[in-house]
Amino acid sequence: LSRVLVPHLTRAYAKDVKFTLMLQGIDLLADAVAITMGPKGRIVIIEKSWGSPKVTKDGVTVAKSIDLKNKYKNIEAKLVRDVANNTNEKAGDGPTTATVLACSIAKEGFEKISKGANPVEIRRGCENCFIGCCWCGLSVNYSRSCSHRNS
């Protein structure tokens, strides 16, 4: 009986530890980027291995400068960094907001998954929400009303 239970418990524990480490990576990156948000955002000084330190208030620059030593922390930090990069490239503005939103979505998703929710359903829900937001955003921008609701 103990041979059957021990591997199962070990795997569940390892999964929880990885989720915790991944969330820590997201938090570290998002916290560093979030302080630059808005007109009252703070300036960040980034130390480089060569040359003088860089002083910036740009969220993408802060996100690009963060490299975490732990494998699992760095995986999630890279994903959130990609969110900031893609937002900056495609929209030209808003990478700090996108980073903070990605952090919140990831936290809620990990919390629901750890309580037994289906990850595929969470992904579908997020996609439906994003599609609905895009339609409402287009509607608000062009006609100043949001009558389209994606069910």
DSSP file (Angstrom, degrees, kcal/mol; ACC not computed):
  #  RESIDUE AA STRUCTURE BP1 BP2  ACC     N-H-->O    O-->H-N    N-H-->O    O-->H-N    TCO  KAPPA ALPHA  PHI   PSI    X-CA   Y-CA   Z-CA
    1    1 A L     >        0   0    0      0, 0.0     4,-1.8     0, 0.0     3,-0.3   0.000 360.0 360.0 360.0 -40.8    0.0    0.0    0.0
    2    2 A S  H  >  +     0   0    0      1,-0.2     4,-2.3     2,-0.2     0, 0.0   0.828 360.0  58.1 -68.3 -30.4    2.8    2.5    0.8
    3    3 A R  H  4 S+     0   0    0      1,-0.2    -1,-0.2     2,-0.2     0, 0.0   0.856 108.5  46.5 -65.4 -33.3    4.5    1.8   -2.6
    4    4 A V  H  > S+     0   0    0     -3,-0.3     4,-0.8     1,-0.1    -2,-0.2   0.898 116.7  42.2 -75.3 -40.7    1.3    2.9   -4.3
    5    5 A L  H  X S+     0   0    0     -4,-1.8     4,-2.5     1,-0.2     5,-0.2   0.867 104.4  62.6 -76.9 -38.0    0.7    6.1   -2.2
    6    6 A V  H  X S+     0   0    0     -4,-2.3     4,-2.5     1,-0.2     5,-0.2   0.923 103.5  45.9 -61.9 -48.9    4.2    7.4   -2.0
    7    7 A P  H  > S+     0   0    0      0, 0.0     4,-2.4     0, 0.0    -1,-0.2   0.907 114.0  50.8 -61.2 -37.9    4.8    8.1   -5.8
    8    8 A H  H  X S+     0   0    0     -4,-0.8     4,-2.1     1,-0.2    -2,-0.2   0.931 112.7  44.9 -63.9 -45.1    1.4    9.7   -6.1
    9    9 A L  H  X S+     0   0    0     -4,-2.5     4,-2.2     1,-0.2    -1,-0.2   0.875 111.9  53.2 -66.5 -37.5    2.0   12.0   -3.2
   10   10 A T  H  X S+     0   0    0     -4,-2.5     4,-2.5    -5,-0.2    -1,-0.2   0.922 109.8  47.7 -64.4 -43.7    5.5   12.9   -4.4
   11   11 A R  H  X S+     0   0    0     -4,-2.4     4,-2.3     2,-0.2    -2,-0.2   0.911 111.7  49.2 -65.0 -42.6    4.2   13.8   -7.8
   12   12 A A  H  X S+     0   0    0     -4,-2.1     4,-2.1     1,-0.2    -1,-0.2   0.907 112.6  48.5 -63.4 -40.7    1.4   16.0   -6.4
   13   13 A Y  H  X S+     0   0    0     -4,-2.2     4,-2.4     2,-0.2    -2,-0.2   0.919 110.5  50.4 -65.8 -43.4    3.9   17.7   -4.1
   14   14 A A  H  X S+     0   0    0     -4,-2.5     4,-2.3     1,-0.2    -1,-0.2   0.886 109.4  52.3 -62.5 -38.2    6.3   18.3   -7.0
   15   15 A K  H  X S+     0   0    0     -4,-2.3     4,-2.3     2,-0.2    -1,-0.2   0.921 109.9  48.1 -63.4 -44.1    3.5   19.8   -9.1
   16   16 A D  H  X S+     0   0    0     -4,-2.1     4,-2.4     1,-0.2    -2,-0.2   0.893 110.5  51.6 -63.6 -39.7    2.5   22.2   -6.3
   17   17 A V  H  X S+     0   0    0     -4,-2.4     4,-2.6     2,-0.2    -1,-0.2   0.910 109.7  49.4 -64.5 -41.5    6.2   23.2   -5.8
   18   18 A K  H  X S+     0   0    0     -4,-2.3     4,-2.8     2,-0.2    -2,-0.2   0.914 110.3  50.3 -64.9 -42.3    6.5   24.0   -9.6
   19   19 A F  H  X S+     0   0    0     -4,-2.3     4,-2.6     2,-0.2    -1,-0.2   0.921 111.4  49.6 -59.3 -43.0    3.3   26.0   -9.6
   20   20 A T  H  X S+     0   0    0     -4,-2.4     4,-2.0     1,-0.2    -2,-0.2   0.925 112.5  46.4 -62.6 -45.0    4.6   28.0   -6.6
   21   21 A L  H  X S+     0   0    0     -4,-2.6     4,-2.0     2,-0.2    -2,-0.2   0.898 112.0  51.1 -65.1 -39.9    8.0   28.6   -8.3
   22   22 A M  H  X S+     0   0    0     -4,-2.8     4,-2.1     1,-0.2    -2,-0.2   0.920 110.1  49.2 -63.9 -43.0    6.3   29.6  -11.5
   23   23 A L  H  X S+     0   0    0     -4,-2.6     4,-2.7     1,-0.2    -1,-0.2   0.866 107.9  54.7 -64.1 -35.2    4.1   32.1   -9.7
   24   24 A Q  H  X S+     0   0    0     -4,-2.0     4,-2.6     2,-0.2    -1,-0.2   0.900 107.5  50.4 -64.1 -39.6    7.1   33.5   -7.9
   25   25 A G  H  X S+     0   0    0     -4,-2.0     4,-2.0     2,-0.2    -2,-0.2   0.910 111.6  47.4 -63.5 -42.6    8.8   34.1  -11.3
   26   26 A I  H  X S+     0   0    0     -4,-2.1     4,-3.1     1,-0.2     5,-0.3   0.935 112.8  49.4 -62.7 -46.1    5.7   35.9  -12.6
   27   27 A D  H  X S+     0   0    0     -4,-2.7     4,-2.8     1,-0.2     5,-0.3   0.908 109.0  51.9 -61.3 -43.6    5.4   38.0   -9.4
   28   28 A L  H  X S+     0   0    0     -4,-2.6     4,-1.7     2,-0.2    -1,-0.2   0.934 115.8  40.5 -60.0 -46.4    9.1   39.0   -9.5
   29   29 A L  H  X S+     0   0    0     -4,-2.0     4,-2.2     2,-0.2     5,-0.2   0.943 117.2  47.4 -68.1 -47.6    8.8   40.2  -13.1
   30   30 A A  H  X S+     0   0    0     -4,-3.1     4,-3.1     1,-0.2    -2,-0.2   0.882 110.9  51.7 -64.7 -38.6    5.4   41.9  -12.7
   31   31 A D  H  X S+     0   0    0     -4,-2.8     4,-1.1    -5,-0.3    -1,-0.2   0.904 111.0  47.8 -64.5 -40.3    6.4   43.7   -9.5
   32   32 A A  H  < S+     0   0    0     -4,-1.7    -2,-0.2    -5,-0.3    -1,-0.2   0.883 118.6  40.4 -67.3 -37.6    9.5   45.1  -11.2
   33   33 A V  H >< S+     0   0    0     -4,-2.2     3,-1.7     1,-0.2    -2,-0.2   0.871 107.5  62.3 -77.9 -37.8    7.6   46.2  -14.2
   34   34 A A  H >< S+     0   0    0     -4,-3.1     3,-1.7     1,-0.3    -1,-0.2   0.782  90.8  66.0 -63.4 -28.7    4.5   47.5  -12.3
   35   35 A I  T 3< S+     0   0    0     -4,-1.1     7,-3.8     1,-0.3    -1,-0.3   0.682  97.1  56.9 -69.8 -13.2    6.4   50.1  -10.4
   36   36 A T  T <  S+     0   0    0     -3,-1.7     5,-0.3     5,-0.3    -1,-0.3   0.477  84.2 120.5 -89.6  -2.3    7.0   51.9  -13.8
   37   37 A M    <   -     0   0    0     -3,-1.7     3,-0.2    -4,-0.2     5,-0.1  -0.359  64.0  -6.5 -72.8 137.0    3.2   52.1  -14.5
   38   38 A G  S >  S-     0   0    0      1,-0.2     3,-1.6     2,-0.2    58,-0.0   0.044  98.6 -56.6  79.8 176.8    1.5   55.4  -15.0
   39   39 A P  T 3  S+     0   0    0      0, 0.0    -1,-0.2     0, 0.0    -2,-0.0   0.760 137.0  48.3 -67.6 -24.2    2.5   59.0  -14.7
   40   40 A K  T 3  S+     0   0    0     -3,-0.2    -2,-0.2     2,-0.0    -3,-0.1   0.230  85.7 131.3 -98.6  14.2    3.5   58.5  -11.1
   41   41 A G    <   -     0   0    0     -3,-1.6    -5,-0.3    -5,-0.3     2,-0.2  -0.247  56.9-114.8 -64.3 155.0    5.5   55.4  -11.9
   42   42 A R        -     0   0    0     -7,-3.8     2,-0.3    -5,-0.1    -1,-0.1  -0.532  20.8-111.1 -94.2 159.2    9.0   55.1  -10.6
   43   43 A I        -     0   0    0     -2,-0.2     2,-0.4    14,-0.0    14,-0.2  -0.652  28.4-148.5 -86.1 143.0   12.3   55.1  -12.4
   44   44 A V  E     -A   56   0A   0     12,-3.3    12,-2.7    -2,-0.3     2,-0.6  -0.926   1.8-148.2-115.0 137.4   14.3   51.8  -12.4
   45   45 A I  E     -A   55   0A   0     -2,-0.4     2,-0.6    10,-0.2    10,-0.2  -0.930  14.5-159.5-105.6 122.4   18.1   51.6  -12.5
   46   46 A I  E     -A   54   0A   0      8,-3.4     8,-2.7    -2,-0.6     2,-0.4  -0.896   8.5-142.0-107.9 122.4   19.3   48.5  -14.4
   47   47 A E        -     0   0    0     -2,-0.6     2,-0.3     6,-0.2     5,-0.1  -0.658  18.0-160.8 -82.6 134.6   22.8   47.3  -13.7
   48   48 A K        -     0   0    0     -2,-0.4     3,-0.0     3,-0.3    17,-0.0  -0.803  27.2-127.3-112.4 156.7   24.7   45.9  -16.8
   49   49 A S  S    S+     0   0    0     -2,-0.3     2,-0.3     1,-0.1    -1,-0.1   0.704  99.8  33.7 -74.7 -18.1   27.7   43.7  -16.9
   50   50 A W  S    S+     0   0    0      2,-0.1    -1,-0.1     0, 0.0    -2,-0.1  -0.965 111.9   1.7-132.7 151.9   29.3   46.3  -19.2
   51   51 A G  S    S-     0   0    0     -2,-0.3    -3,-0.3    -4,-0.0     3,-0.1  -0.061  99.8 -33.9  69.9-171.0   29.1   50.0  -19.3
   52   52 A S  S    S-     0   0    0      1,-0.1    -2,-0.1    -5,-0.1    -3,-0.0  -0.425  73.9 -87.6 -83.1 159.1   27.2   52.3  -17.1
   53   53 A P        -     0   0    0      0, 0.0     2,-0.5     0, 0.0    -6,-0.2  -0.257  41.1-121.7 -62.9 153.0   23.8   51.4  -15.5
   54   54 A K  E     -A   46   0A   0     -8,-2.7    -8,-3.4    -3,-0.1     2,-0.5  -0.860  17.0-155.0-101.4 129.7   20.7   52.2  -17.5
   55   55 A V  E     +A   45   0A   0     -2,-0.5     2,-0.3   -10,-0.2   -10,-0.2  -0.915  31.3 152.4-103.9 123.1   18.0   54.5  -16.0
   56   56 A T  E     -A   44   0A   0    -12,-2.7   -12,-3.3    -2,-0.5    -2,-0.0  -0.963  46.5-163.4-148.9 161.0   14.5   53.8  -17.5
   57   57 A K        +     0   0    0     -2,-0.3     2,-0.5   -14,-0.2    -1,-0.1   0.082  61.4 117.7-126.6  16.1   10.8   54.0  -16.9
   58   58 A D     >  -     0   0    0      1,-0.1     4,-1.9   -14,-0.1     5,-0.2  -0.775  55.9-152.0 -92.0 121.9   10.0   51.7  -19.7
   59   59 A G  H  > S+     0   0    0     -2,-0.5     4,-2.6     1,-0.2     5,-0.2   0.855  94.4  53.7 -61.7 -38.2    8.3   48.4  -18.7
   60   60 A V  H  > S+     0   0    0      2,-0.2     4,-2.7     1,-0.2    -1,-0.2   0.913 108.0  49.8 -65.2 -42.2    9.7   46.4  -21.7
   61   61 A T  H  > S+     0   0    0      2,-0.2     4,-1.3     1,-0.2    -1,-0.2   0.903 112.4  47.8 -62.9 -41.3   13.2   47.4  -20.9
   62   62 A V  H  X S+     0   0    0     -4,-1.9     4,-0.6     2,-0.2     3,-0.3   0.927 112.5  49.1 -64.3 -44.6   12.8   46.4  -17.3
   63   63 A A  H >< S+     0   0    0     -4,-2.6     3,-1.0     1,-0.2    -2,-0.2   0.903 109.8  51.3 -62.5 -41.9   11.2   43.1  -18.3
   64   64 A K  H 3< S+     0   0    0     -4,-2.7    -1,-0.2     1,-0.2    -2,-0.2   0.787 105.4  57.2 -65.9 -26.8   14.0   42.3  -20.8
   65   65 A S  H 3< S+     0   0    0     -4,-1.3     2,-0.5    -3,-0.3    -1,-0.2   0.615  86.1  93.9 -81.9 -11.3   16.6   42.9  -18.1
   66   66 A I    <<  +     0   0    0     -3,-1.0     2,-0.4    -4,-0.6    15,-0.1  -0.728  43.8 167.1 -90.6 123.5   15.3   40.3  -15.7
   67   67 A D        -     0   0    0     -2,-0.5     2,-0.3    11,-0.0     7,-0.1  -0.961  20.1-153.3-134.6 114.8   16.8   36.9  -15.9
   68   68 A L        -     0   0    0     -2,-0.4     6,-0.1     2,-0.1   -43,-0.0  -0.651  11.9-143.3 -94.0 145.5   16.1   34.5  -13.0
   69   69 A K  S    S+     0   0    0     -2,-0.3     2,-0.2     4,-0.1    -1,-0.1   0.860  78.1  85.1 -75.0 -37.2   18.4   31.7  -12.0
   70   70 A N  S  > S-     0   0    0      1,-0.1     4,-2.4   -49,-0.1     5,-0.2  -0.498  76.0-138.7 -72.4 133.3   15.7   29.1  -11.1
   71   71 A K  H  > S+     0   0    0     -2,-0.2     4,-1.7     1,-0.2    -1,-0.1   0.902 100.0  43.0 -58.4 -47.4   14.5   27.2  -14.1
   72   72 A Y  H  > S+     0   0    0      2,-0.2     4,-1.4     1,-0.2    -1,-0.2   0.860 114.1  49.9 -73.9 -36.0   10.8   27.2  -13.2
   73   73 A K  H  > S+     0   0    0      1,-0.2     4,-1.9     2,-0.2    -1,-0.2   0.909 112.1  49.4 -64.8 -40.6   10.7   30.9  -12.2
   74   74 A N  H  X S+     0   0    0     -4,-2.4     4,-2.4     2,-0.2    -2,-0.2   0.821 102.6  61.6 -70.6 -31.7   12.5   31.8  -15.4
   75   75 A I  H  X S+     0   0    0     -4,-1.7     4,-1.7     2,-0.2    -1,-0.2   0.960 111.0  37.9 -58.8 -52.5   10.0   29.9  -17.6
   76   76 A E  H  X S+     0   0    0     -4,-1.4     4,-2.3     1,-0.2     5,-0.2   0.868 113.4  56.3 -69.6 -36.1    7.0   31.9  -16.5
   77   77 A A  H  X S+     0   0    0     -4,-1.9     4,-2.3     1,-0.2    -1,-0.2   0.895 106.6  51.5 -61.7 -38.1    9.0   35.1  -16.4
   78   78 A K  H  X S+     0   0    0     -4,-2.4     4,-2.3     2,-0.2    -1,-0.2   0.898 108.2  51.4 -64.7 -40.3   10.0   34.5  -20.1
   79   79 A L  H  X S+     0   0    0     -4,-1.7     4,-1.6     2,-0.2    -2,-0.2   0.927 112.8  44.3 -63.1 -44.2    6.3   34.0  -21.0
   80   80 A V  H  X S+     0   0    0     -4,-2.3     4,-2.0     1,-0.2    -1,-0.2   0.862 110.8  55.4 -68.6 -34.7    5.3   37.3  -19.3
   81   81 A R  H  X S+     0   0    0     -4,-2.3     4,-2.6    -5,-0.2    -1,-0.2   0.892 105.6  52.6 -62.3 -39.8    8.3   39.0  -20.9
   82   82 A D  H  X S+     0   0    0     -4,-2.3     4,-3.0     2,-0.2     5,-0.3   0.871 105.0  55.3 -63.8 -36.6    7.0   37.8  -24.3
   83   83 A V  H  X S+     0   0    0     -4,-1.6     4,-2.3     2,-0.2    -2,-0.2   0.940 110.3  45.5 -59.3 -46.9    3.6   39.4  -23.5
   84   84 A A  H  X S+     0   0    0     -4,-2.0     4,-2.2     2,-0.2    -2,-0.2   0.919 114.4  48.0 -63.4 -44.4    5.3   42.7  -22.9
   85   85 A N  H  X S+     0   0    0     -4,-2.6     4,-2.6     2,-0.2    -2,-0.2   0.937 113.0  47.1 -62.2 -47.8    7.5   42.4  -26.1
   86   86 A N  H  X S+     0   0    0     -4,-3.0     4,-2.7     1,-0.2     5,-0.4   0.893 112.2  50.1 -63.9 -40.0    4.5   41.4  -28.3
   87   87 A T  H  X>S+     0   0    0     -4,-2.3     4,-2.4    -5,-0.3     5,-1.1   0.917 112.2  47.8 -63.4 -42.3    2.4   44.2  -26.9
   88   88 A N  H  X5S+     0   0    0     -4,-2.2     4,-0.6     3,-0.2    -2,-0.2   0.903 115.6  44.3 -65.4 -41.5    5.1   46.8  -27.5
   89   89 A E  H  <5S+     0   0    0     -4,-2.6    -2,-0.2    -5,-0.2    -1,-0.2   0.917 123.4  33.3 -70.2 -43.9    5.8   45.5  -31.1
   90   90 A K  H  <5S+     0   0    0     -4,-2.7    -3,-0.2    -5,-0.2    -2,-0.2   0.883 134.6  22.4 -84.4 -39.8    2.1   45.3  -32.2
   91   91 A A  H  <5S-     0   0    0     -4,-2.4    -3,-0.2    -5,-0.4    -2,-0.1   0.734  86.3-140.1-100.6 -26.6    0.5   48.1  -30.2
   92   92 A G  S  <<S+     0   0    0     -5,-1.1     2,-0.3    -4,-0.6    -4,-0.2   0.326  78.2  47.6  83.5  -9.6    3.4   50.4  -29.6
   93   93 A D  S    S+     0   0    0     -6,-0.5    -2,-0.1     1,-0.1    -1,-0.1  -0.985  81.8  51.8-156.3 157.5    2.2   51.1  -26.1
   94   94 A G     >  +     0   0    0     -2,-0.3     4,-2.4    -3,-0.1     5,-0.2   0.621  51.1 135.0  92.8  14.6    0.8   49.4  -23.0
   95   95 A P  H  > S+     0   0    0      0, 0.0     4,-2.1     0, 0.0     5,-0.1   0.840  75.5  53.9 -66.5 -29.3    3.4   46.6  -22.2
   96   96 A T  H  > S+     0   0    0      2,-0.2     4,-2.1     1,-0.2     5,-0.2   0.933 110.9  45.3 -68.1 -44.4    3.4   47.5  -18.5
   97   97 A T  H  > S+     0   0    0      1,-0.2     4,-2.5     2,-0.2     5,-0.2   0.910 112.4  51.8 -63.0 -42.8   -0.4   47.1  -18.4
   98   98 A A  H  X S+     0   0    0     -4,-2.4     4,-2.6     1,-0.2    -1,-0.2   0.875 108.8  51.4 -62.2 -37.6   -0.2   43.9  -20.4
   99   99 A T  H  X S+     0   0    0     -4,-2.1     4,-2.1     2,-0.2    -1,-0.2   0.920 110.8  46.9 -65.2 -44.8    2.4   42.5  -18.0
  100  100 A V  H  X S+     0   0    0     -4,-2.1     4,-2.0     2,-0.2    -2,-0.2   0.901 113.9  48.4 -65.5 -40.6    0.2   43.3  -14.9
  101  101 A L  H  X S+     0   0    0     -4,-2.5     4,-2.7     2,-0.2     5,-0.2   0.917 110.3  51.3 -64.5 -43.3   -2.8   41.7  -16.6
  102  102 A A  H  X S+     0   0    0     -4,-2.6     4,-2.4     1,-0.2    -2,-0.2   0.887 109.2  51.7 -61.0 -39.0   -0.9   38.6  -17.6
  103  103 A C  H  X S+     0   0    0     -4,-2.1     4,-2.4     2,-0.2    -1,-0.2   0.926 111.3  46.4 -62.7 -45.7    0.3   38.3  -14.0
  104  104 A S  H  X S+     0   0    0     -4,-2.0     4,-2.3     2,-0.2     5,-0.2   0.907 113.0  49.0 -65.0 -42.3   -3.3   38.5  -12.6
  105  105 A I  H  X S+     0   0    0     -4,-2.7     4,-2.6     1,-0.2    -1,-0.2   0.916 112.3  48.6 -63.8 -43.2   -4.6   36.0  -15.2
  106  106 A A  H  X S+     0   0    0     -4,-2.4     4,-2.9    -5,-0.2     5,-0.3   0.913 110.5  50.9 -63.7 -43.4   -1.8   33.6  -14.4
  107  107 A K  H  X S+     0   0    0     -4,-2.4     4,-2.2     1,-0.2    -2,-0.2   0.939 113.6  44.1 -59.9 -47.9   -2.3   33.8  -10.6
  108  108 A E  H  X S+     0   0    0     -4,-2.3     4,-2.4     2,-0.2    -1,-0.2   0.909 114.3  50.7 -64.6 -41.6   -6.1   33.2  -11.0
  109  109 A G  H  X S+     0   0    0     -4,-2.6     4,-2.6    -5,-0.2    -2,-0.2   0.934 111.5  46.3 -62.5 -47.1   -5.5   30.3  -13.4
  110  110 A F  H  X S+     0   0    0     -4,-2.9     4,-2.5     1,-0.2    -1,-0.2   0.883 112.0  52.6 -62.6 -37.9   -2.9   28.6  -11.2
  111  111 A E  H  X S+     0   0    0     -4,-2.2     4,-0.9    -5,-0.3    -2,-0.2   0.931 112.1  44.4 -63.8 -44.8   -5.2   29.0   -8.2
  112  112 A K  H  <>S+     0   0    0     -4,-2.4     5,-2.5     1,-0.2     3,-0.4   0.903 113.9  50.0 -66.8 -41.3   -8.2   27.4  -10.0
  113  113 A I  H ><5S+     0   0    0     -4,-2.6     3,-1.7     1,-0.2    -2,-0.2   0.902 107.1  54.0 -64.9 -40.7   -6.0   24.6  -11.5
  114  114 A S  H 3<5S+     0   0    0     -4,-2.5    -1,-0.2     1,-0.3    -2,-0.2   0.745 106.4  53.8 -66.5 -21.1   -4.6   23.8   -8.0
  115  115 A K  T 3<5S-     0   0    0     -4,-0.9    -1,-0.3    -3,-0.4    -2,-0.2   0.367 132.5 -90.5 -93.0   4.5   -8.2   23.5   -6.7
  116  116 A G  T < 5S+     0   0    0     -3,-1.7    -3,-0.2     1,-0.3    -2,-0.1   0.507  73.6 149.5 106.7   5.7   -9.0   21.0   -9.5
  117  117 A A      < -     0   0    0     -5,-2.5    -1,-0.3    -6,-0.1     3,-0.0  -0.347  55.5-102.6 -70.4 154.1  -10.3   23.1  -12.4
  118  118 A N     >  -     0   0    0      1,-0.2     4,-1.9     2,-0.0     3,-0.2  -0.674  23.2-149.9 -79.1 119.5   -9.7   21.8  -15.9
  119  119 A P  H  > S+     0   0    0      0, 0.0     4,-2.2     0, 0.0    -1,-0.2   0.840  96.2  55.5 -60.0 -34.0   -6.8   23.8  -17.5
  120  120 A V  H  > S+     0   0    0      2,-0.2     4,-2.4     1,-0.2     5,-0.2   0.907 107.7  48.5 -66.5 -40.6   -8.3   23.4  -21.0
  121  121 A E  H  > S+     0   0    0     -3,-0.2     4,-2.5     2,-0.2    -1,-0.2   0.878 109.7  52.3 -66.7 -37.1  -11.6   25.0  -19.8
  122  122 A I  H  X S+     0   0    0     -4,-1.9     4,-2.3     2,-0.2    -2,-0.2   0.923 109.9  49.1 -63.2 -43.1   -9.7   27.8  -18.2
  123  123 A R  H  X S+     0   0    0     -4,-2.2     4,-2.6     2,-0.2    -2,-0.2   0.928 111.4  48.9 -61.8 -45.4   -7.8   28.4  -21.5
  124  124 A R  H  X S+     0   0    0     -4,-2.4     4,-2.7     1,-0.2     5,-0.2   0.908 110.3  51.5 -61.5 -41.3  -11.1   28.4  -23.4
  125  125 A G  H  X S+     0   0    0     -4,-2.5     4,-2.2     1,-0.2    -1,-0.2   0.908 110.4  48.4 -61.8 -41.9  -12.7   30.8  -21.0
  126  126 A C  H  X S+     0   0    0     -4,-2.3     4,-2.6     2,-0.2    -2,-0.2   0.919 111.4  49.9 -64.1 -43.3   -9.7   33.2  -21.3
  127  127 A E  H  X S+     0   0    0     -4,-2.6     4,-2.5     2,-0.2    -2,-0.2   0.919 111.3  48.5 -62.4 -43.6   -9.9   33.0  -25.1
  128  128 A N  H  X S+     0   0    0     -4,-2.7     4,-2.4     1,-0.2    -1,-0.2   0.896 111.8  50.2 -62.9 -39.5  -13.6   33.7  -25.1
  129  129 A C  H  X S+     0   0    0     -4,-2.2     4,-2.6    -5,-0.2    -2,-0.2   0.919 110.8  48.6 -63.8 -43.8  -13.1   36.7  -22.8
  130  130 A F  H  X S+     0   0    0     -4,-2.6     4,-2.4     2,-0.2    -2,-0.2   0.897 111.3  49.9 -65.2 -40.0  -10.3   38.1  -25.0
  131  131 A I  H  X S+     0   0    0     -4,-2.5     4,-2.4     2,-0.2    -1,-0.2   0.931 112.0  48.3 -63.4 -44.4  -12.4   37.8  -28.1
  132  132 A G  H  X S+     0   0    0     -4,-2.4     4,-2.6     1,-0.2    -2,-0.2   0.899 111.4  50.1 -61.9 -40.9  -15.3   39.5  -26.3
  133  133 A C  H  X S+     0   0    0     -4,-2.6     4,-2.7     2,-0.2    -1,-0.2   0.895 109.9  50.8 -64.9 -39.5  -13.0   42.3  -25.1
  134  134 A C  H  X S+     0   0    0     -4,-2.4     4,-2.5     2,-0.2    -2,-0.2   0.930 112.2  46.4 -64.2 -44.6  -11.7   42.8  -28.6
  135  135 A W  H  X S+     0   0    0     -4,-2.4     4,-2.5     2,-0.2    -2,-0.2   0.926 115.0  46.2 -63.8 -43.9  -15.2   43.0  -30.1
  136  136 A C  H  X S+     0   0    0     -4,-2.6     4,-2.9     2,-0.2     5,-0.2   0.894 111.6  52.6 -65.5 -38.5  -16.3   45.4  -27.4
  137  137 A G  H  X S+     0   0    0     -4,-2.7     4,-2.4    -5,-0.2    -2,-0.2   0.912 111.1  46.2 -62.9 -42.8  -13.1   47.5  -27.8
  138  138 A L  H  X S+     0   0    0     -4,-2.5     4,-2.1     2,-0.2     5,-0.3   0.922 114.1  48.8 -64.3 -43.3  -13.7   47.8  -31.5
  139  139 A S  H  X>S+     0   0    0     -4,-2.5     4,-2.8     1,-0.2     6,-1.0   0.912 112.9  46.7 -63.6 -43.2  -17.3   48.7  -31.0
  140  140 A V  H  X5S+     0   0    0     -4,-2.9     4,-1.1     4,-0.2    -1,-0.2   0.905 113.2  49.7 -65.9 -41.1  -16.5   51.3  -28.3
  141  141 A N  H  <5S+     0   0    0     -4,-2.4    -1,-0.2    -5,-0.2    -2,-0.2   0.868 122.7  29.7 -66.8 -36.1  -13.8   52.8  -30.5
  142  142 A Y  H  <5S+     0   0    0     -4,-2.1    -2,-0.2    -5,-0.2    -3,-0.2   0.817 138.6  14.7 -98.2 -32.9  -15.9   53.1  -33.6
  143  143 A S  H  <5S-     0   0    0     -4,-2.8    -3,-0.2    -5,-0.3    -2,-0.1   0.409  90.2-124.0-124.6   2.4  -19.5   53.6  -32.5
  144  144 A R  S  <<S+     0   0    0     -4,-1.1     2,-0.3    -5,-0.6    -4,-0.2   0.715  82.3  90.8  60.6  23.1  -19.1   54.5  -28.7
  145  145 A S        -     0   0    0     -6,-1.0     2,-0.6    -9,-0.1    -2,-0.3  -0.995  64.6-147.7-144.2 149.2  -21.4   51.6  -27.7
  146  146 A C        +     0   0    0     -2,-0.3   -10,-0.1     1,-0.2    -9,-0.1  -0.754  39.5 144.3-116.5  82.7  -20.7   48.0  -26.8
  147  147 A S        +     0   0    0     -2,-0.6     2,-0.5   -11,-0.1    -1,-0.2   0.705  47.2  89.6 -92.3 -21.2  -23.7   46.1  -28.0
  148  148 A H        -     0   0    0     -3,-0.2     2,-0.5   -13,-0.1    -9,-0.1  -0.657  53.6-177.8 -82.0 124.8  -21.9   42.9  -29.1
  149  149 A R        -     0   0    0     -2,-0.5     2,-0.6   -14,-0.1   -16,-0.0  -0.990  18.9-143.1-122.3 124.7  -21.5   40.3  -26.4
  150  150 A N              0   0    0     -2,-0.5   -18,-0.1     1,-0.1   -17,-0.0  -0.775 360.0 360.0 -87.7 121.3  -19.7   37.1  -27.1
  151  151 A S              0   0    0     -2,-0.6    -1,-0.1   -19,-0.0   -22,-0.1   0.443 360.0 360.0 -93.9 360.0  -21.3   34.2  -25.3
